[in-house]
Amino acid sequence: MVRSHFSLGRMSLVMRRSALVLVLLLAASGARAQLPIARPYFPDNVGGPNILPAVIREVRPRYTADARKAKIQGSVVVEFVVAPDGTVDDVRVVESLDREHGLDDEAVKAAKQWLFVPGRQDVKPVRVVGRLELLFNLADAATVPSAQRQKVGAIRGRAVLADSGLVPGVTVTVTAGRVRRTTITDAAGEFRIDDLPPGPYRVEGNLPGFRTAVIEAVPVVAGGTAPTTLVMRTDILGHVDYALPADGVPGALRAADVVVHLRILASLGPALLGPGKILLATQHAATVLQVVKCPPPGVAVGDRIQFWQHMAGEWREEGRLIVGPQAPYATGQEFVAFLKDDPQWGGRAELAGFHLMFPIRDGVVHGVREAADGLRDGMKVSDFLAVLERLRQTRKGALEGS
């Protein structure tokens, strides 16, 4: 059992010693000891940071076999520094419990593995001096016989991005039967979990904004350390903000590679698109009914084309069901579609999601949010396409005349 605090000076030292006496009395009677958490104070920082360190990872000190046999219990108080990257350094024992049987050394080892959100002076991370009290309680030690009565192993590893780079702050959980241990990757993206009974372990990494990374059946052997690497992939996008052209439809005509009147023939199914496979989309087959713009070799009326509808469909991954915010287009639906060719994002797709997909019902165009450039909601499709052609020709003539 561990509790952290930053010393409050002489007054808090007296309070802490009184609490420690209570702890030892409770431990002697077989009860669980709970120390109060002291408030932070920074004796070596004039003025002190205005944002204090916050614990990300706690590490329990290891109870040595010799100390357990000698029935030594109590606490070791160490002084340490929280570095600007949140790691702990400059650890030293200020109140010893046991040098002979190794408990002081184990306290120092444990303290060095703690991780903090660093203290800050305004927005700048700063070094902060603190104290940490690590308890050695025989009643607690008896609850983890696997780490004391049999040989154990460890898992160490790191969390990396799918392309490159290390990932700090990942919550790493290892499980095997009833054994479950959790830690957090440090500033270098690394982690280590000790005192694991031998056997195969499931290793899982979680961080908001990323998919869950899972490695099954990591083998832990007695006296050994199993290496692992968690590959963290960006999570599937739940929302996309499209940057629409400032000048409206004329700008969209310039940006689009293909502008056609089409009818949906069939849905070809969902997929994840883009670098890292982060965009859910559904691909459709459609028949071209009329062409406004298309680069060579172009398409003709009656041709069949395929395109991706962004943020539509369902996808199951790692036990999760991801449902896009847009329903896939239905067979028979008609649109005036502004499409863009981009191999990095799966090929031909909507230029700006549904914003530039104008549905047609009963020969009338809908979805025009603001009347401009001769276009308005409720126009006949033939009139709508005629205005688009005029705008395209006007733009083409301006470019040729410049």
C-alpha positions as CSV (number, residue, x, y, z in Angstrom):
1,M,0.0,0.0,0.0
2,V,1.4,3.4,-0.9
3,R,0.3,7.0,-0.3
4,S,2.0,10.1,-1.7
5,H,2.3,13.5,-0.2
6,F,4.4,16.6,-0.3
7,S,5.7,17.7,3.1
8,L,3.9,20.5,4.9
9,G,6.9,21.4,7.1
10,R,7.4,20.7,10.8
11,M,3.7,20.8,11.6
12,S,2.8,18.2,9.0
13,L,5.8,16.1,10.1
14,V,4.4,15.8,13.6
15,M,1.0,15.0,12.1
16,R,2.5,12.4,9.8
17,R,4.4,10.7,12.7
18,S,1.2,10.6,14.7
19,A,-0.5,9.0,11.7
20,L,2.3,6.5,11.4
21,V,1.9,5.4,15.0
22,L,-1.8,4.8,14.3
23,V,-0.8,2.8,11.2
24,L,1.5,0.5,13.2
25,L,-1.1,0.0,15.8
26,L,-3.7,-1.0,13.2
27,A,-1.2,-3.2,11.4
28,A,-0.4,-5.0,14.7
29,S,-4.1,-5.7,15.2
30,G,-4.4,-7.1,11.6
31,A,-6.4,-4.2,10.3
32,R,-5.7,-2.4,6.9
33,A,-3.8,0.8,7.4
34,Q,-4.9,3.9,5.5
35,L,-2.8,7.0,5.8
36,P,-4.2,10.4,5.1
37,I,-2.9,12.1,1.9
38,A,-1.0,15.3,2.9
39,R,-1.2,18.5,0.9
40,P,1.7,19.5,-1.4
41,Y,4.3,22.0,-0.4
42,F,7.5,23.1,-2.1
43,P,10.3,24.1,0.3
44,D,12.9,24.5,-2.3
45,N,10.9,26.5,-4.8
46,V,10.5,30.2,-4.0
47,G,6.9,31.1,-4.6
48,G,6.2,27.5,-5.8
49,P,4.4,26.4,-8.9
50,N,0.8,27.5,-9.3
51,I,-0.2,24.0,-10.7
52,L,0.9,21.1,-8.5
53,P,2.0,17.7,-9.8
54,A,-0.7,15.0,-10.1
55,V,-0.1,11.3,-9.9
56,I,-0.4,9.3,-13.1
57,R,1.2,6.0,-12.0
58,E,1.8,4.6,-8.5
59,V,4.2,1.7,-8.0
60,R,4.0,-0.5,-4.9
61,P,7.4,-1.2,-3.2
62,R,8.4,-4.9,-3.2
63,Y,8.5,-6.6,0.2
64,T,11.8,-8.5,0.4
65,A,11.7,-12.1,1.7
66,D,14.2,-11.3,4.5
67,A,12.2,-8.4,5.7
68,R,9.1,-10.5,5.7
69,K,10.7,-13.2,7.7
70,A,12.0,-10.6,10.2
71,K,8.4,-9.2,10.4
72,I,9.6,-5.7,9.7
73,Q,6.8,-3.3,8.8
74,G,6.3,0.5,8.8
75,S,7.1,3.2,6.3
76,V,10.1,4.7,4.4
77,V,9.9,8.4,3.6
78,V,11.8,9.5,0.5
79,E,12.4,12.9,-1.0
80,F,12.3,13.2,-4.7
81,V,12.0,15.7,-7.6
82,V,9.2,15.6,-10.2
83,A,11.0,16.6,-13.4
84,P,9.4,18.7,-16.1
85,D,8.5,15.6,-18.1
86,G,6.7,14.1,-15.1
87,T,9.3,11.4,-14.3
88,V,10.9,11.1,-10.8
89,D,14.6,11.6,-10.1
90,D,17.0,12.6,-7.3
91,V,15.3,10.1,-4.9
92,R,16.9,9.8,-1.4
93,V,15.7,8.3,1.8
94,V,15.0,10.9,4.5
95,E,13.4,8.5,7.1
96,S,14.7,5.0,7.0
97,L,12.9,1.8,8.0
98,D,15.3,-1.0,7.2
99,R,18.7,-0.9,5.5
100,E,19.7,-4.4,6.5
101,H,16.9,-6.3,4.8
102,G,16.5,-4.1,1.7
103,L,13.3,-2.2,2.4
104,D,14.9,1.2,2.0
105,D,16.3,0.2,-1.3
106,E,13.0,-1.2,-2.5
107,A,11.3,2.1,-1.5
108,V,13.8,4.0,-3.7
109,K,13.3,1.7,-6.6
110,A,9.5,2.0,-6.4
111,A,9.6,5.8,-6.1
112,K,11.7,6.1,-9.2
113,Q,8.9,4.4,-11.2
114,W,6.2,6.8,-10.2
115,L,4.9,9.1,-12.9
116,F,3.3,12.5,-12.6
117,V,1.6,15.2,-14.6
118,P,4.4,17.7,-14.0
119,G,3.9,20.8,-11.9
120,R,3.8,24.1,-13.8
121,Q,4.4,27.7,-13.3
122,D,1.7,29.1,-15.5
123,V,2.1,27.0,-18.7
124,K,5.8,26.1,-18.2
125,P,6.6,22.7,-16.6
126,V,9.0,23.1,-13.7
127,R,10.9,20.8,-11.3
128,V,9.1,20.3,-8.0
129,V,10.5,18.8,-4.8
130,G,8.2,16.4,-3.0
131,R,8.1,13.6,-0.4
132,L,6.6,10.2,-0.7
133,E,5.8,7.7,2.1
134,L,5.8,4.1,1.1
135,L,4.3,1.6,3.5
136,F,5.4,-1.9,4.2
137,N,2.5,-3.7,5.9
138,L,2.6,-7.4,6.5
139,A,-1.2,-7.6,6.4
140,D,-1.1,-6.2,2.9
141,A,1.9,-8.4,1.9
142,A,0.0,-11.5,2.8
143,T,-2.7,-10.7,0.2
144,V,-0.3,-11.1,-2.7
145,P,1.2,-14.6,-2.1
146,S,1.9,-15.0,-5.8
147,A,4.7,-12.4,-5.6
148,Q,6.1,-13.9,-2.4
149,R,5.7,-17.7,-2.4
150,Q,6.6,-18.5,-5.9
151,K,9.0,-17.4,-8.6
152,V,7.6,-14.7,-10.8
153,G,8.3,-13.0,-14.1
154,A,7.7,-9.6,-15.7
155,I,6.4,-8.0,-18.9
156,R,8.2,-4.9,-20.2
157,G,7.5,-3.0,-23.4
158,R,6.7,0.2,-25.1
159,A,3.8,1.9,-26.9
160,V,4.6,3.1,-30.4
161,L,2.6,4.9,-33.1
162,A,1.8,2.8,-36.2
163,D,4.0,5.0,-38.4
164,S,6.7,6.3,-36.0
165,G,7.2,7.7,-32.5
166,L,6.7,6.6,-28.9
167,V,3.4,7.1,-27.0
168,P,3.5,8.2,-23.3
169,G,0.4,8.0,-21.0
170,V,-1.0,4.7,-22.4
171,T,-2.8,2.7,-19.8
172,V,-1.4,-0.8,-20.0
173,T,-3.3,-3.7,-18.5
174,V,-2.1,-7.3,-18.3
175,T,-4.5,-10.1,-17.4
176,A,-4.3,-13.9,-16.9
177,G,-7.2,-15.6,-15.0
178,R,-7.7,-13.6,-11.8
179,V,-4.4,-11.8,-12.1
180,R,-4.9,-8.2,-13.4
181,R,-2.2,-5.5,-13.2
182,T,-2.2,-2.0,-14.6
183,T,0.4,0.7,-15.3
184,I,0.9,3.7,-17.6
185,T,3.7,4.2,-20.1
186,D,6.3,6.8,-19.1
187,A,7.5,9.8,-20.9
188,A,9.6,7.6,-23.2
189,G,6.5,5.4,-24.0
190,E,7.9,2.5,-21.9
191,F,6.4,0.3,-19.2
192,R,7.2,-2.6,-17.0
193,I,5.0,-4.8,-14.8
194,D,6.8,-7.1,-12.3
195,D,5.7,-9.9,-9.9
196,L,3.6,-11.8,-12.5
197,P,3.0,-15.5,-12.0
198,P,4.2,-17.6,-15.0
199,G,1.7,-18.1,-17.8
200,P,0.3,-16.5,-20.9
201,Y,-1.0,-12.9,-20.5
202,R,-3.2,-10.6,-22.5
203,V,-1.6,-7.2,-22.8
204,E,-3.9,-4.3,-23.6
205,G,-3.1,-0.6,-24.2
206,N,-5.7,2.2,-24.0
207,L,-5.4,5.9,-24.7
208,P,-8.2,8.3,-25.6
209,G,-8.1,9.1,-29.4
210,F,-6.5,5.7,-30.2
211,R,-7.8,2.2,-30.9
212,T,-7.3,-0.4,-28.2
213,A,-4.0,-2.2,-28.8
214,V,-4.1,-5.9,-27.8
215,I,-1.4,-8.6,-27.7
216,E,-2.6,-12.1,-26.8
217,A,-0.7,-14.9,-25.0
218,V,2.4,-13.0,-24.0
219,P,4.5,-15.8,-22.3
220,V,5.8,-15.0,-18.8
221,V,8.2,-17.4,-17.4
222,A,9.7,-17.6,-13.8
223,G,12.7,-15.3,-13.6
224,G,12.2,-13.9,-17.1
225,T,11.0,-10.7,-18.7
226,A,8.8,-10.9,-21.7
227,P,9.3,-8.0,-24.2
228,T,6.2,-6.5,-26.0
229,T,5.4,-3.6,-28.3
230,L,1.9,-2.1,-28.3
231,V,1.2,-0.4,-31.7
232,M,-1.2,2.4,-31.1
233,R,-3.4,3.4,-34.1
234,T,-5.5,6.5,-34.3
235,D,-9.1,5.9,-33.5
236,I,-11.8,5.9,-36.2
237,L,-13.1,9.4,-36.8
238,G,-16.5,10.1,-35.3
239,H,-16.9,13.4,-37.0
240,V,-15.4,15.3,-39.9
241,D,-15.4,19.1,-40.4
242,Y,-15.3,19.9,-44.1
243,A,-13.8,23.2,-45.3
244,L,-16.3,24.3,-48.0
245,P,-15.1,26.8,-50.7
246,A,-15.5,30.4,-49.6
247,D,-17.2,31.3,-52.9
248,G,-19.8,28.5,-52.7
249,V,-20.8,26.5,-55.7
250,P,-18.3,28.2,-58.1
251,G,-15.5,27.2,-55.8
252,A,-16.9,23.7,-55.5
253,L,-16.9,23.4,-59.3
254,R,-13.2,24.3,-59.4
255,A,-12.3,21.9,-56.6
256,A,-14.3,18.9,-57.8
257,D,-12.9,16.5,-60.3
258,V,-16.3,15.1,-61.3
259,V,-19.7,16.7,-61.2
260,V,-22.6,14.5,-62.4
261,H,-26.2,13.7,-62.0
262,L,-26.3,10.0,-60.9
263,R,-28.6,7.3,-59.6
264,I,-27.5,4.8,-57.0
265,L,-27.4,1.2,-58.3
266,A,-26.1,-0.7,-55.3
267,S,-24.1,-0.4,-52.0
268,L,-20.8,-2.2,-52.3
269,G,-20.1,-2.2,-48.5
270,P,-18.2,-0.3,-45.9
271,A,-14.4,0.1,-45.4
272,L,-11.9,2.2,-43.4
273,L,-10.1,4.7,-45.6
274,G,-7.1,7.0,-45.5
275,P,-3.7,6.8,-43.7
276,G,-4.1,4.7,-40.6
277,K,-7.6,3.6,-41.8
278,I,-9.4,6.2,-39.7
279,L,-12.4,7.2,-41.9
280,L,-15.5,5.0,-42.1
281,A,-17.1,5.1,-45.6
282,T,-19.5,3.1,-47.7
283,Q,-18.8,2.5,-51.4
284,H,-21.7,2.8,-54.0
285,A,-22.1,1.9,-57.6
286,A,-24.1,4.4,-59.6
287,T,-25.3,5.1,-63.2
288,V,-24.3,8.5,-64.7
289,L,-27.4,10.3,-66.0
290,Q,-25.8,13.6,-67.0
291,V,-22.2,15.0,-66.9
292,V,-21.3,18.6,-65.9
293,K,-17.6,18.1,-65.4
294,C,-15.2,15.2,-65.7
295,P,-11.5,15.1,-66.6
296,P,-10.2,12.9,-69.4
297,P,-10.8,10.1,-70.2
298,G,-14.1,11.2,-68.7
299,V,-17.4,9.4,-68.3
300,A,-20.5,9.4,-70.5
301,V,-24.2,9.2,-69.9
302,G,-25.0,5.6,-69.0
303,D,-21.6,4.7,-67.6
304,R,-21.3,3.0,-64.3
305,I,-19.0,4.7,-61.7
306,Q,-18.1,3.9,-58.1
307,F,-17.6,6.4,-55.3
308,W,-17.3,6.5,-51.5
309,Q,-19.8,8.1,-49.2
310,H,-18.0,9.4,-46.1
311,M,-19.0,8.7,-42.5
312,A,-21.6,6.1,-43.5
313,G,-22.2,2.5,-42.7
314,E,-21.2,0.1,-39.9
315,W,-17.9,-1.4,-39.0
316,R,-17.0,-3.9,-36.3
317,E,-13.5,-3.9,-34.9
318,E,-12.0,-5.4,-31.7
319,G,-15.5,-6.1,-30.3
320,R,-16.7,-2.5,-31.0
321,L,-19.5,-1.7,-33.4
322,I,-18.8,1.7,-35.1
323,V,-21.8,3.3,-36.7
324,G,-21.3,6.2,-39.0
325,P,-23.5,9.3,-38.5
326,Q,-24.8,9.1,-42.1
327,A,-27.1,6.4,-43.3
328,P,-25.8,4.8,-46.6
329,Y,-27.5,6.0,-49.7
330,A,-30.4,3.8,-50.9
331,T,-30.7,2.1,-54.2
332,G,-32.6,4.3,-56.6
333,Q,-31.7,7.6,-55.0
334,E,-30.5,10.3,-57.3
335,F,-28.1,13.2,-56.6
336,V,-26.2,16.0,-58.2
337,A,-22.8,14.9,-56.9
338,F,-19.6,16.8,-56.5
339,L,-16.8,14.1,-56.3
340,K,-13.0,14.2,-55.8
341,D,-10.4,11.7,-57.0
342,D,-7.9,11.0,-54.2
343,P,-6.1,7.6,-54.1
344,Q,-4.9,8.2,-50.6
345,W,-8.5,8.2,-49.4
346,G,-9.7,5.2,-51.4
347,G,-10.2,6.8,-54.9
348,R,-13.3,8.7,-56.0
349,A,-15.3,10.1,-53.1
350,E,-17.6,12.9,-52.0
351,L,-15.9,16.3,-52.2
352,A,-17.3,17.5,-48.9
353,G,-19.4,14.8,-47.5
354,F,-23.2,15.3,-47.8
355,H,-22.7,19.1,-48.1
356,L,-22.2,18.8,-51.8
357,M,-24.5,15.9,-52.6
358,F,-27.8,17.4,-53.6
359,P,-30.6,14.9,-53.5
360,I,-33.2,14.8,-56.2
361,R,-36.8,13.9,-55.6
362,D,-39.5,14.0,-58.2
363,G,-37.2,15.8,-60.6
364,V,-36.5,18.6,-58.1
365,V,-33.2,19.4,-56.4
366,H,-33.0,19.8,-52.7
367,G,-30.3,20.6,-50.1
368,V,-29.4,24.1,-51.4
369,R,-28.9,25.9,-48.1
370,E,-28.6,29.4,-49.4
371,A,-29.7,30.8,-52.8
372,A,-26.7,32.2,-54.7
373,D,-25.2,32.2,-58.2
374,G,-28.6,31.5,-59.8
375,L,-29.1,28.3,-57.7
376,R,-31.8,27.8,-55.2
377,D,-33.6,25.0,-53.4
378,G,-36.5,23.4,-55.2
379,M,-35.2,23.9,-58.8
380,K,-35.9,21.4,-61.5
381,V,-32.9,19.2,-62.0
382,S,-32.6,20.4,-65.7
383,D,-32.5,24.0,-64.6
384,F,-30.0,23.3,-61.8
385,L,-27.6,21.5,-64.1
386,A,-27.9,24.3,-66.7
387,V,-26.8,26.8,-64.1
388,L,-23.9,24.6,-63.1
389,E,-22.8,24.4,-66.8
390,R,-23.1,28.1,-67.2
391,L,-20.9,28.7,-64.1
392,R,-18.4,26.2,-65.4
393,Q,-18.2,27.8,-68.8
394,T,-17.9,31.3,-67.3
395,R,-15.0,30.1,-65.2
396,K,-13.4,28.4,-68.2
397,G,-13.7,31.6,-70.3
398,A,-12.2,33.7,-67.5
399,L,-9.2,31.5,-67.3
400,E,-8.8,31.5,-71.1
401,G,-9.0,35.3,-71.2
402,S,-6.5,35.9,-68.5
